[in-house]
């Protein structure tokens, strides 16, 4: 791994991304710009988080636990949105989150841990 890209930097970026996603998902709707289709944003955001977990995990079992944690976090955030003004629970958001996690997770299992 490049000397600039350290495990601490990856962990820091992962935490920053999580905080950005949580804040963005739990802001009242009137504070946000209108989005024509936020499913792409959900997919990409969780794919990025999944990429970080693939870099953090030491083996397949740890990666799968991280991936499961991301999926559960996405479900939990959607449940919390029920209580935020102008926001609502949406199964399609959960599917987009899970799709992003699975795409990167399965790819990293195949390319990283399958040697």
DOKETI-31285 format. One record per atom (N, C-alpha, C): residue in three letters; atom name; x, y, z. Coordinates in pm, whole numbers, plus 50000, padded with zeros to 5 digits. Atoms other than C-alpha are relative to their C-alpha. Example, Ala and Ser with C-alpha at 12.3 -4.5 7.8 and 13.67 -1.06 7.14 Angstrom:
+-----+----+-------+-------+-------+
!   r !  a !     u !     v !     w !
+-----+----+-------+-------+-------+
! ALA !  N ! 50089 ! 49881 ! 50000 !
! ALA ! CA ! 51230 ! 49550 ! 50780 !
! ALA !  C ! 50090 ! 50120 ! 50000 !
! SER !  N ! 49918 ! 49881 ! 49994 !
! SER ! CA ! 51367 ! 49894 ! 50714 !
! SER !  C ! 49923 ! 50109 ! 50073 !
+-----+----+-------+-------+-------+
***
This chain:
+-----+----+-------+-------+-------+
!   r !  a !     u !     v !     w !
+-----+----+-------+-------+-------+
! UNK !  N ! 50085 ! 49882 ! 50000 !
! UNK ! CA ! 50000 ! 50000 ! 50000 !
! UNK !  C ! 50089 ! 50124 ! 50000 !
! UNK !  N ! 49928 ! 49873 ! 50008 !
! UNK ! CA ! 50120 ! 50351 ! 49923 !
! UNK !  C ! 50022 ! 50055 ! 50140 !
! UNK !  N ! 49971 ! 49947 ! 49867 !
! UNK ! CA ! 50287 ! 50523 ! 50220 !
! UNK !  C ! 49907 ! 50114 ! 50040 !
! UNK !  N ! 50095 ! 49892 ! 49970 !
! UNK ! CA ! 50043 ! 50813 ! 50193 !
! UNK !  C ! 49865 ! 49944 ! 50045 !
! UNK !  N ! 50129 ! 50061 ! 49968 !
! UNK ! CA ! 49739 ! 50585 ! 50209 !
! UNK !  C ! 50022 ! 49897 ! 50110 !
! UNK !  N ! 49978 ! 50085 ! 49884 !
! UNK ! CA ! 49770 ! 50441 ! 50558 !
! UNK !  C ! 49867 ! 49943 ! 50049 !
! UNK !  N ! 50125 ! 50052 ! 49940 !
! UNK ! CA ! 49518 ! 50227 ! 50747 !
! UNK !  C ! 49927 ! 50107 ! 50083 !
! UNK !  N ! 50064 ! 49893 ! 49921 !
! UNK ! CA ! 49456 ! 50528 ! 50974 !
! UNK !  C ! 49924 ! 50097 ! 49909 !
! UNK !  N ! 50067 ! 49910 ! 50094 !
! UNK ! CA ! 49371 ! 50748 ! 50674 !
! UNK !  C ! 49872 ! 49936 ! 49947 !
! UNK !  N ! 50118 ! 50072 ! 50050 !
! UNK ! CA ! 49131 ! 50485 ! 50537 !
! UNK !  C ! 49891 ! 49999 ! 50106 !
! UNK !  N ! 50097 ! 50000 ! 49890 !
! UNK ! CA ! 48962 ! 50456 ! 50877 !
! UNK !  C ! 49940 ! 50138 ! 50020 !
! UNK !  N ! 50047 ! 49862 ! 49985 !
! UNK ! CA ! 48938 ! 50835 ! 50908 !
! UNK !  C ! 49901 ! 50035 ! 49889 !
! UNK !  N ! 50089 ! 49971 ! 50113 !
! UNK ! CA ! 48784 ! 50868 ! 50561 !
! UNK !  C ! 49868 ! 49923 ! 50010 !
! UNK !  N ! 50119 ! 50082 ! 49980 !
! UNK ! CA ! 48541 ! 50585 ! 50637 !
! UNK !  C ! 49907 ! 50066 ! 50102 !
! UNK !  N ! 50080 ! 49935 ! 49896 !
! UNK ! CA ! 48423 ! 50762 ! 50954 !
! UNK !  C ! 49939 ! 50130 ! 49948 !
! UNK !  N ! 50051 ! 49875 ! 50057 !
! UNK ! CA ! 48389 ! 51095 ! 50771 !
! UNK !  C ! 49885 ! 49971 ! 49904 !
! UNK !  N ! 50107 ! 50036 ! 50094 !
! UNK ! CA ! 48181 ! 50929 ! 50497 !
! UNK !  C ! 49875 ! 49954 ! 50074 !
! UNK !  N ! 50115 ! 50044 ! 49923 !
! UNK ! CA ! 47957 ! 50760 ! 50753 !
! UNK !  C ! 49927 ! 50120 ! 50058 !
! UNK !  N ! 50062 ! 49881 ! 49941 !
! UNK ! CA ! 47897 ! 51091 ! 50930 !
! UNK !  C ! 49926 ! 50083 ! 49895 !
! UNK !  N ! 50065 ! 49923 ! 50107 !
! UNK ! CA ! 47819 ! 51267 ! 50601 !
! UNK !  C ! 49869 ! 49934 ! 49957 !
! UNK !  N ! 50120 ! 50072 ! 50043 !
! UNK ! CA ! 47569 ! 50997 ! 50502 !
! UNK !  C ! 49891 ! 50008 ! 50107 !
! UNK !  N ! 50099 ! 49994 ! 49892 !
! UNK ! CA ! 47399 ! 50990 ! 50842 !
! UNK !  C ! 49938 ! 50139 ! 50009 !
! UNK !  N ! 50053 ! 49864 ! 49993 !
! UNK ! CA ! 47367 ! 51368 ! 50855 !
! UNK !  C ! 49911 ! 50030 ! 49879 !
! UNK !  N ! 50079 ! 49975 ! 50120 !
! UNK ! CA ! 47246 ! 51387 ! 50494 !
! UNK !  C ! 49867 ! 49927 ! 49999 !
! UNK !  N ! 50123 ! 50078 ! 49999 !
! UNK ! CA ! 46988 ! 51116 ! 50549 !
! UNK !  C ! 49904 ! 50042 ! 50110 !
! UNK !  N ! 50086 ! 49965 ! 49888 !
! UNK ! CA ! 46856 ! 51259 ! 50874 !
! UNK !  C ! 49967 ! 50150 ! 50009 !
! UNK !  N ! 50039 ! 49859 ! 50005 !
! UNK ! CA ! 46823 ! 51626 ! 50777 !
! UNK !  C ! 49853 ! 50011 ! 49957 !
! UNK !  N ! 50137 ! 49979 ! 50051 !
! UNK ! CA ! 46468 ! 51756 ! 50733 !
! UNK !  C ! 50003 ! 50027 ! 49850 !
! UNK !  N ! 50004 ! 49993 ! 50146 !
! UNK ! CA ! 46365 ! 51745 ! 50368 !
! UNK !  C ! 50011 ! 50143 ! 49947 !
! UNK !  N ! 49998 ! 49862 ! 50051 !
! UNK ! CA ! 46320 ! 52122 ! 50335 !
! UNK !  C ! 50140 ! 50064 ! 50007 !
! UNK !  N ! 49862 ! 49951 ! 49996 !
! UNK ! CA ! 46693 ! 52172 ! 50413 !
! UNK !  C ! 50081 ! 49951 ! 49880 !
! UNK !  N ! 49926 ! 50064 ! 50109 !
! UNK ! CA ! 46796 ! 51967 ! 50109 !
! UNK !  C ! 49951 ! 50048 ! 49865 !
! UNK !  N ! 50046 ! 49966 ! 50136 !
! UNK ! CA ! 46790 ! 52049 ! 49738 !
! UNK !  C ! 49915 ! 49886 ! 49946 !
! UNK !  N ! 50082 ! 50108 ! 50059 !
! UNK ! CA ! 46533 ! 51859 ! 49534 !
! UNK !  C ! 50087 ! 49908 ! 49915 !
! UNK !  N ! 49928 ! 50100 ! 50078 !
! UNK ! CA ! 46667 ! 51538 ! 49386 !
! UNK !  C ! 49901 ! 49923 ! 49915 !
! UNK !  N ! 50094 ! 50073 ! 50086 !
! UNK ! CA ! 46500 ! 51377 ! 49085 !
! UNK !  C ! 49995 ! 49851 ! 50034 !
! UNK !  N ! 49995 ! 50142 ! 49964 !
! UNK ! CA ! 46615 ! 51027 ! 49183 !
! UNK !  C ! 50117 ! 49979 ! 50095 !
! UNK !  N ! 49893 ! 50013 ! 49901 !
! UNK ! CA ! 46809 ! 50985 ! 49504 !
! UNK !  C ! 50054 ! 49858 ! 50013 !
! UNK !  N ! 49955 ! 50139 ! 49989 !
! UNK ! CA ! 46850 ! 50610 ! 49454 !
! UNK !  C ! 50146 ! 49985 ! 49953 !
! UNK !  N ! 49859 ! 50003 ! 50046 !
! UNK ! CA ! 47175 ! 50670 ! 49260 !
! UNK !  C ! 50092 ! 50046 ! 50112 !
! UNK !  N ! 49921 ! 49946 ! 49889 !
! UNK ! CA ! 47305 ! 50872 ! 49554 !
! UNK !  C ! 50013 ! 49896 ! 50111 !
! UNK !  N ! 49996 ! 50107 ! 49900 !
! UNK ! CA ! 47213 ! 50592 ! 49795 !
! UNK !  C ! 50096 ! 49890 ! 49956 !
! UNK !  N ! 49917 ! 50109 ! 50052 !
! UNK ! CA ! 47379 ! 50330 ! 49574 !
! UNK !  C ! 50148 ! 50038 ! 50006 !
! UNK !  N ! 49860 ! 49956 ! 50004 !
! UNK ! CA ! 47702 ! 50528 ! 49527 !
! UNK !  C ! 50055 ! 50020 ! 50141 !
! UNK !  N ! 49953 ! 49976 ! 49863 !
! UNK ! CA ! 47725 ! 50633 ! 49893 !
! UNK !  C ! 50035 ! 49870 ! 50071 !
! UNK !  N ! 49975 ! 50126 ! 49932 !
! UNK ! CA ! 47698 ! 50279 ! 50022 !
! UNK !  C ! 50106 ! 49917 ! 49928 !
! UNK !  N ! 49890 ! 50065 ! 50072 !
! UNK ! CA ! 47929 ! 50149 ! 49749 !
! UNK !  C ! 50134 ! 50054 ! 50049 !
! UNK !  N ! 49876 ! 49939 ! 49949 !
! UNK ! CA ! 48194 ! 50394 ! 49871 !
! UNK !  C ! 50030 ! 49949 ! 50141 !
! UNK !  N ! 49979 ! 50055 ! 49866 !
! UNK ! CA ! 48142 ! 50283 ! 50231 !
! UNK !  C ! 50048 ! 49855 ! 49992 !
! UNK !  N ! 49962 ! 50140 ! 50017 !
! UNK ! CA ! 48169 ! 49923 ! 50116 !
! UNK !  C ! 50144 ! 49987 ! 49952 !
! UNK !  N ! 49861 ! 50001 ! 50046 !
! UNK ! CA ! 48496 ! 50001 ! 49937 !
! UNK !  C ! 50095 ! 50018 ! 50118 !
! UNK !  N ! 49915 ! 49979 ! 49882 !
! UNK ! CA ! 48641 ! 50132 ! 50263 !
! UNK !  C ! 50004 ! 49875 ! 50087 !
! UNK !  N ! 49999 ! 50122 ! 49918 !
! UNK ! CA ! 48532 ! 49818 ! 50449 !
! UNK !  C ! 50083 ! 49890 ! 49935 !
! UNK !  N ! 49918 ! 50099 ! 50070 !
! UNK ! CA ! 48698 ! 49605 ! 50182 !
! UNK !  C ! 50148 ! 50027 ! 50025 !
! UNK !  N ! 49860 ! 49966 ! 49971 !
! UNK ! CA ! 49023 ! 49793 ! 50251 !
! UNK !  C ! 50034 ! 49977 ! 50147 !
! UNK !  N ! 49977 ! 50017 ! 49856 !
! UNK ! CA ! 48982 ! 49765 ! 50629 !
! UNK !  C ! 50004 ! 49853 ! 50040 !
! UNK !  N ! 50016 ! 50140 ! 49960 !
! UNK ! CA ! 48883 ! 49396 ! 50649 !
! UNK !  C ! 50128 ! 49919 ! 49974 !
! UNK !  N ! 49881 ! 50084 ! 50011 !
! UNK ! CA ! 49156 ! 49140 ! 50705 !
! UNK !  C ! 49972 ! 49865 ! 49935 !
! UNK !  N ! 50037 ! 50126 ! 50064 !
! UNK ! CA ! 48964 ! 48837 ! 50577 !
! UNK !  C ! 49854 ! 50005 ! 49957 !
! UNK !  N ! 50136 ! 50003 ! 50055 !
! UNK ! CA ! 48636 ! 48733 ! 50416 !
! UNK !  C ! 49895 ! 50012 ! 50110 !
! UNK !  N ! 50098 ! 49996 ! 49892 !
! UNK ! CA ! 48455 ! 48678 ! 50746 !
! UNK !  C ! 49984 ! 50143 ! 50055 !
! UNK !  N ! 50007 ! 49863 ! 49950 !
! UNK ! CA ! 48544 ! 49027 ! 50870 !
! UNK !  C ! 49931 ! 50091 ! 49897 !
! UNK !  N ! 50065 ! 49920 ! 50105 !
! UNK ! CA ! 48441 ! 49177 ! 50536 !
! UNK !  C ! 49850 ! 49978 ! 50001 !
! UNK !  N ! 50143 ! 50029 ! 49998 !
! UNK ! CA ! 48105 ! 49002 ! 50550 !
! UNK !  C ! 49931 ! 50064 ! 50120 !
! UNK !  N ! 50057 ! 49933 ! 49883 !
! UNK ! CA ! 48046 ! 49136 ! 50901 !
! UNK !  C ! 49987 ! 50151 ! 49976 !
! UNK !  N ! 50007 ! 49856 ! 50033 !
! UNK ! CA ! 48129 ! 49490 ! 50784 !
! UNK !  C ! 49884 ! 50025 ! 49904 !
! UNK !  N ! 50106 ! 49982 ! 50100 !
! UNK ! CA ! 47895 ! 49448 ! 50487 !
! UNK !  C ! 49862 ! 49988 ! 50065 !
! UNK !  N ! 50127 ! 50017 ! 49929 !
! UNK ! CA ! 47614 ! 49321 ! 50707 !
! UNK !  C ! 49971 ! 50122 ! 50088 !
! UNK !  N ! 50015 ! 49879 ! 49918 !
! UNK ! CA ! 47673 ! 49615 ! 50942 !
! UNK !  C ! 49954 ! 50120 ! 49918 !
! UNK !  N ! 50041 ! 49889 ! 50087 !
! UNK ! CA ! 47642 ! 49860 ! 50653 !
! UNK !  C ! 49854 ! 49986 ! 49958 !
! UNK !  N ! 50140 ! 50023 ! 50041 !
! UNK ! CA ! 47317 ! 49702 ! 50536 !
! UNK !  C ! 49906 ! 50030 ! 50116 !
! UNK !  N ! 50084 ! 49974 ! 49882 !
! UNK ! CA ! 47173 ! 49711 ! 50889 !
! UNK !  C ! 49997 ! 50148 ! 50033 !
! UNK !  N ! 49997 ! 49855 ! 49976 !
! UNK ! CA ! 47285 ! 50073 ! 50931 !
! UNK !  C ! 49907 ! 50071 ! 49902 !
! UNK !  N ! 50090 ! 49940 ! 50099 !
! UNK ! CA ! 47102 ! 50161 ! 50609 !
! UNK !  C ! 49854 ! 49981 ! 50037 !
! UNK !  N ! 50138 ! 50027 ! 49957 !
! UNK ! CA ! 46784 ! 49996 ! 50738 !
! UNK !  C ! 49965 ! 50088 ! 50120 !
! UNK !  N ! 50024 ! 49920 ! 49880 !
! UNK ! CA ! 46816 ! 50173 ! 51073 !
! UNK !  C ! 49981 ! 50148 ! 49967 !
! UNK !  N ! 50014 ! 49860 ! 50042 !
! UNK ! CA ! 46867 ! 50513 ! 50908 !
! UNK !  C ! 49863 ! 50022 ! 49934 !
! UNK !  N ! 50132 ! 49987 ! 50063 !
! UNK ! CA ! 46556 ! 50455 ! 50696 !
! UNK !  C ! 49889 ! 49999 ! 50105 !
! UNK !  N ! 50101 ! 50002 ! 49892 !
! UNK ! CA ! 46358 ! 50371 ! 51011 !
! UNK !  C ! 49998 ! 50134 ! 50072 !
! UNK !  N ! 49994 ! 49869 ! 49934 !
! UNK ! CA ! 46477 ! 50695 ! 51175 !
! UNK !  C ! 49938 ! 50110 ! 49914 !
! UNK !  N ! 50056 ! 49898 ! 50087 !
! UNK ! CA ! 46366 ! 50893 ! 50870 !
! UNK !  C ! 49850 ! 50016 ! 50019 !
! UNK !  N ! 50144 ! 49992 ! 49973 !
! UNK ! CA ! 46007 ! 50816 ! 50966 !
! UNK !  C ! 49969 ! 50115 ! 50097 !
! UNK !  N ! 50021 ! 49899 ! 49897 !
! UNK ! CA ! 46050 ! 51066 ! 51252 !
! UNK !  C ! 50052 ! 50138 ! 49962 !
! UNK !  N ! 49942 ! 49874 ! 50046 !
! UNK ! CA ! 46217 ! 51344 ! 51048 !
! UNK !  C ! 49897 ! 50073 ! 49912 !
! UNK !  N ! 50099 ! 49927 ! 50080 !
! UNK ! CA ! 45993 ! 51620 ! 50904 !
! UNK !  C ! 50031 ! 49995 ! 49850 !
! UNK !  N ! 49986 ! 50004 ! 50145 !
! UNK ! CA ! 45938 ! 51573 ! 50532 !
! UNK !  C ! 50072 ! 49876 ! 49947 !
! UNK !  N ! 49930 ! 50122 ! 50042 !
! UNK ! CA ! 46122 ! 51237 ! 50525 !
! UNK !  C ! 49910 ! 49881 ! 50027 !
! UNK !  N ! 50079 ! 50120 ! 49978 !
! UNK ! CA ! 45981 ! 50888 ! 50508 !
! UNK !  C ! 50083 ! 49875 ! 49974 !
! UNK !  N ! 49939 ! 50130 ! 50022 !
! UNK ! CA ! 46083 ! 50524 ! 50518 !
! UNK !  C ! 49977 ! 49958 ! 49855 !
! UNK !  N ! 50014 ! 50042 ! 50140 !
! UNK ! CA ! 46149 ! 50386 ! 50169 !
! UNK !  C ! 50079 ! 49871 ! 49976 !
! UNK !  N ! 49935 ! 50128 ! 50030 !
! UNK ! CA ! 46220 ! 50025 ! 50077 !
! UNK !  C ! 50097 ! 50011 ! 49883 !
! UNK !  N ! 49911 ! 49987 ! 50116 !
! UNK ! CA ! 46374 ! 50133 ! 49748 !
! UNK !  C ! 50134 ! 50060 ! 50039 !
! UNK !  N ! 49872 ! 49948 ! 49950 !
! UNK ! CA ! 46637 ! 50333 ! 49938 !
! UNK !  C ! 50082 ! 49887 ! 50061 !
! UNK !  N ! 49930 ! 50114 ! 49940 !
! UNK ! CA ! 46723 ! 50019 ! 50133 !
! UNK !  C ! 50055 ! 49909 ! 49892 !
! UNK !  N ! 49951 ! 50083 ! 50111 !
! UNK ! CA ! 46750 ! 49822 ! 49809 !
! UNK !  C ! 50120 ! 50065 ! 49930 !
! UNK !  N ! 49887 ! 49930 ! 50063 !
! UNK ! CA ! 46979 ! 50088 ! 49659 !
! UNK !  C ! 50123 ! 49993 ! 50089 !
! UNK !  N ! 49888 ! 50012 ! 49906 !
! UNK ! CA ! 47196 ! 50089 ! 49973 !
! UNK !  C ! 50061 ! 49860 ! 49993 !
! UNK !  N ! 49955 ! 50139 ! 50001 !
! UNK ! CA ! 47216 ! 49711 ! 49973 !
! UNK !  C ! 50068 ! 49965 ! 49868 !
! UNK !  N ! 49937 ! 50024 ! 50130 !
! UNK ! CA ! 47295 ! 49703 ! 49601 !
! UNK !  C ! 50141 ! 50056 ! 49995 !
! UNK !  N ! 49866 ! 49941 ! 49997 !
! UNK ! CA ! 47590 ! 49938 ! 49651 !
! UNK !  C ! 50096 ! 49919 ! 50085 !
! UNK !  N ! 49917 ! 50082 ! 49910 !
! UNK ! CA ! 47721 ! 49731 ! 49943 !
! UNK !  C ! 50035 ! 49868 ! 49932 !
! UNK !  N ! 49976 ! 50132 ! 50060 !
! UNK ! CA ! 47681 ! 49401 ! 49758 !
! UNK !  C ! 50089 ! 50006 ! 49877 !
! UNK !  N ! 49918 ! 49990 ! 50121 !
! UNK ! CA ! 47834 ! 49518 ! 49431 !
! UNK !  C ! 50149 ! 50007 ! 50037 !
! UNK !  N ! 49860 ! 49987 ! 49961 !
! UNK ! CA ! 48158 ! 49627 ! 49597 !
! UNK !  C ! 50044 ! 49883 ! 50087 !
! UNK !  N ! 49965 ! 50112 ! 49911 !
! UNK ! CA ! 48150 ! 49355 ! 49863 !
! UNK !  C ! 50030 ! 49873 ! 49923 !
! UNK !  N ! 49978 ! 50121 ! 50079 !
! UNK ! CA ! 48114 ! 49071 ! 49615 !
! UNK !  C ! 50122 ! 50014 ! 49909 !
! UNK !  N ! 49882 ! 49977 ! 50084 !
! UNK ! CA ! 48370 ! 49227 ! 49383 !
! UNK !  C ! 50129 ! 49989 ! 50078 !
! UNK !  N ! 49877 ! 50006 ! 49920 !
! UNK ! CA ! 48623 ! 49262 ! 49662 !
! UNK !  C ! 50028 ! 49859 ! 50048 !
! UNK !  N ! 49978 ! 50141 ! 49964 !
! UNK ! CA ! 48567 ! 48903 ! 49774 !
! UNK !  C ! 50063 ! 49927 ! 49882 !
! UNK !  N ! 49949 ! 50069 ! 50118 !
! UNK ! CA ! 48629 ! 48785 ! 49420 !
! UNK !  C ! 50143 ! 50042 ! 49966 !
! UNK !  N ! 49871 ! 49951 ! 50045 !
! UNK ! CA ! 48928 ! 49008 ! 49344 !
! UNK !  C ! 50107 ! 50007 ! 50109 !
! UNK !  N ! 49901 ! 49981 ! 49894 !
! UNK ! CA ! 49093 ! 49054 ! 49684 !
! UNK !  C ! 50027 ! 49873 ! 50078 !
! UNK !  N ! 49983 ! 50115 ! 49910 !
! UNK ! CA ! 49033 ! 48745 ! 49894 !
! UNK !  C ! 50002 ! 49866 ! 49927 !
! UNK !  N ! 50005 ! 50124 ! 50077 !
! UNK ! CA ! 49006 ! 48486 ! 49616 !
! UNK !  C ! 50129 ! 49981 ! 49922 !
! UNK !  N ! 49869 ! 50015 ! 50066 !
! UNK ! CA ! 49377 ! 48442 ! 49545 !
! UNK !  C ! 50055 ! 49861 ! 50020 !
+-----+----+-------+-------+-------+
***
